[in-house]
Every structure is written in structure tokens, then in C-alpha cells.
Amino acid sequence: MALLLPVKAGASDPKKKEPYALIYGTVWDPDGHPLYAVKVKVRRAEDKKARWELYSNHTGEFAQRVPTGKADYVVWADVKGYKLPSGKTLKPGSEVTVHIDGDERADIGLHLDW
């Protein structure tokens, strides 16, 4: 008889995710085109080394989950070894500082230089 009773959803769901904030952005070349496969690094402002590394997708976009709560993060593009089909060399643009207050999404753009 117990097998026929419905399971109460959410009671103690082991798959329940912790809340998070999201840093979402796009990597742009100096001409305003999105760039694919650029390494993006993210660190807390008080840290010296990157805590997360990821790559931009085919539309130049990337997304990194970070813990909720008040914190500042620094995001930058690492173009060391990155080769454009045209043969031009890219230089990293400015680092972007992102402030997170809670479980929110912060949208940014990383603009690279020649």
C-alpha cells in the first residue's frame, strides 16, 4: 500500500541547489565582434589568483556562478596564446570589477585591445 502513495516533493530533495549569483558577460574584440574560445578568469577582489577559469562560447558569452552574499569580483580575459584567424594579436582590455549583493545576475562586457 505504501508504494501507491505519492512522494511529497521538496521535503528533503537531495538535488535541491544552493542559491547563487551569476556573472554573465561577453568578450568583444576592438572592432565590436564577439570572440569565441577566449579564456576568462574570475577572482574575489581580495584574492591574488583566479578562483574560476572558463571560456567564451561561439557567441562570445560566458557565465560563472559565484556564492551569494556581498562580495566584489574581478573578471578579465587572458589572451596569452590566443590566435585570431586574421593573424592579428590581441591585448587584454581592462579588468572589470563586479559587485554582488545577493542571488542576482550581473551583466558585463570584456573589451579587448589590439
C-alpha positions in Angstrom: 0.0 0.0 0.0 2.9 2.4 0.8 4.1 2.1 -2.8 1.0 3.7 -4.1 1.3 6.9 -2.1 2.7 9.9 -3.8 6.1 11.2 -2.6 6.0 14.7 -1.2 8.1 16.9 -3.4 10.7 19.2 -1.8 10.5 17.6 1.6 14.2 16.6 1.6 15.2 16.8 -2.0 18.9 15.9 -2.3 19.0 17.6 -5.7 18.0 21.0 -4.4 20.5 23.6 -5.4 22.1 26.2 -3.2 21.3 29.8 -4.2 23.9 31.5 -6.3 24.7 34.8 -8.1 25.7 34.8 -11.7 28.4 36.8 -13.5 27.3 36.9 -17.2 29.3 38.6 -19.9 30.5 38.8 -23.5 34.1 39.1 -24.8 34.5 41.7 -27.6 37.3 42.4 -30.0 38.3 46.0 -30.6 36.0 46.2 -33.7 33.0 45.1 -31.6 32.8 41.5 -32.7 32.2 38.7 -30.1 35.1 36.4 -29.6 35.0 32.6 -29.3 37.2 30.5 -27.0 38.8 33.3 -25.0 39.9 32.3 -21.5 38.1 34.3 -18.9 39.3 34.4 -15.3 37.4 35.4 -12.2 38.7 36.1 -8.7 37.4 37.7 -5.5 38.7 41.2 -5.3 40.8 40.4 -2.2 42.4 37.4 -3.7 45.5 37.4 -5.9 44.9 34.3 -8.0 41.9 33.4 -10.2 39.4 31.1 -8.5 37.5 30.3 -11.7 38.6 29.9 -15.3 36.2 29.4 -18.2 36.0 30.1 -22.0 33.7 32.2 -24.0 31.2 30.3 -26.3 30.5 30.7 -30.0 28.7 34.0 -29.4 31.4 35.3 -27.1 29.4 34.8 -24.0 30.3 33.3 -20.7 28.6 32.7 -17.3 30.1 31.9 -13.9 28.2 31.0 -10.8 29.5 32.6 -7.6 28.3 32.4 -4.0 25.6 34.7 -2.8 26.3 37.5 -0.4 28.1 40.8 -0.6 31.4 40.4 -2.4 33.4 42.1 -5.2 34.9 40.0 -8.0 37.4 40.9 -10.7 36.9 39.5 -14.2 39.4 39.6 -17.0 40.3 38.0 -20.4 43.5 36.0 -20.6 44.6 36.3 -24.3 48.1 34.7 -23.8 48.4 32.3 -26.7 45.1 33.3 -28.3 45.3 33.4 -32.1 42.9 35.2 -34.4 42.4 33.7 -37.9 43.5 37.1 -39.4 46.8 36.8 -37.6 46.3 40.0 -35.5 47.4 39.9 -31.9 45.0 40.9 -29.1 45.9 42.6 -25.9 43.9 42.2 -22.7 41.5 45.0 -22.0 40.7 46.4 -18.6 39.7 44.2 -15.7 36.1 44.6 -14.7 35.0 44.7 -11.1 31.6 43.2 -10.3 29.8 43.9 -7.0 27.4 41.2 -5.9 24.9 41.7 -3.1 22.8 38.6 -3.1 21.5 36.0 -5.5 21.5 38.2 -8.6 22.8 38.3 -12.1 25.5 40.9 -13.1 26.0 41.5 -16.9 29.4 42.7 -18.1 31.4 43.1 -21.2 35.2 42.4 -21.6 36.5 44.7 -24.4 40.0 43.7 -25.8 42.6 45.9 -27.5 44.9 45.5 -30.5 
